[in-house]
Amino acid sequence: MEKITCLTDNNEPVVFFVLEQTRINGKNYLLVTDVEDENVDESQDSDSEASYVIVDDDDELEYVSQIFAELLDDVDIEK
C-alpha cells in the first residue's frame, strides 16, 4: 500500500494510504484511507509534484465509487 502526504489549505500535512487507483476518461483517481495498514510503502520523490483534488461533484463521486466497488468487491466504500 502506497502512502501519500497532502497539504491542507493551512499547509498542514495529512497522510493518506492508497487502497486502489484507476484511470477514467483521462483522469487518475485514487481511493484512499487515513487508516494505516501493514506493508505501507512511502511514495517516491517523483510523486511530490502531483496535485490531488477531492471529488466534490455528487454524480462523479457516485460513478467513481461504483468503479472502485467493482475493483475491490470486498471493501465497503463510505462517501
NUDO-719090 format. One record per residue (C-alpha): y, z, x. Coordinates in pm, whole numbers. Layout:
! NUDO-719090
- Y / Z / X;
...
END
This chain:
! NUDO-719090
- 0 / 0 / 0;
- 337 / -101 / 138;
- 628 / 145 / 148;
- 988 / 28 / 97;
- 1313 / 219 / 112;
- 1602 / 118 / -111;
- 1956 / 248 / -121;
- 2120 / 374 / -441;
- 2479 / 287 / -530;
- 2572 / 606 / -341;
- 2383 / 485 / -30;
- 2113 / 748 / -75;
- 1765 / 632 / 34;
- 1489 / 618 / -229;
- 1129 / 548 / -125;
- 902 / 332 / -338;
- 542 / 226 / -291;
- 441 / -130 / -381;
- 142 / -144 / -616;
- 143 / -520 / -665;
- 364 / -823 / -616;
- 376 / -1166 / -775;
- 597 / -1475 / -794;
- 702 / -1607 / -1135;
- 934 / -1906 / -1185;
- 1055 / -1890 / -827;
- 1131 / -1515 / -832;
- 936 / -1248 / -647;
- 854 / -935 / -850;
- 731 / -603 / -715;
- 557 / -337 / -919;
- 650 / -8 / -752;
- 595 / 362 / -797;
- 758 / 669 / -650;
- 420 / 841 / -611;
- 267 / 818 / -267;
- -91 / 710 / -222;
- -304 / 739 / 88;
- -320 / 442 / 326;
- 52 / 355 / 298;
- 186 / 103 / 548;
- 552 / 101 / 648;
- 736 / -218 / 557;
- 818 / -434 / 856;
- 1166 / -467 / 1002;
- 1188 / -824 / 869;
- 1198 / -675 / 518;
- 1516 / -480 / 594;
- 1739 / -765 / 472;
- 1563 / -805 / 138;
- 1759 / -738 / -178;
- 1584 / -569 / -471;
- 1716 / -568 / -827;
- 1573 / -367 / -1115;
- 1476 / -585 / -1411;
- 1702 / -471 / -1695;
- 1652 / -759 / -1941;
- 1405 / -634 / -2205;
- 1242 / -975 / -2261;
- 1198 / -1039 / -1890;
- 1064 / -686 / -1839;
- 811 / -730 / -2119;
- 692 / -1061 / -1977;
- 662 / -935 / -1619;
- 491 / -615 / -1738;
- 225 / -823 / -1914;
- 163 / -1024 / -1597;
- 123 / -708 / -1388;
- -102 / -555 / -1654;
- -330 / -858 / -1624;
- -328 / -837 / -1243;
- -404 / -465 / -1249;
- -620 / -413 / -1552;
- -695 / -51 / -1450;
- -326 / 54 / -1427;
- -121 / 190 / -1718;
- 233 / 49 / -1686;
- 517 / 262 / -1822;
- 851 / 94 / -1895;
END
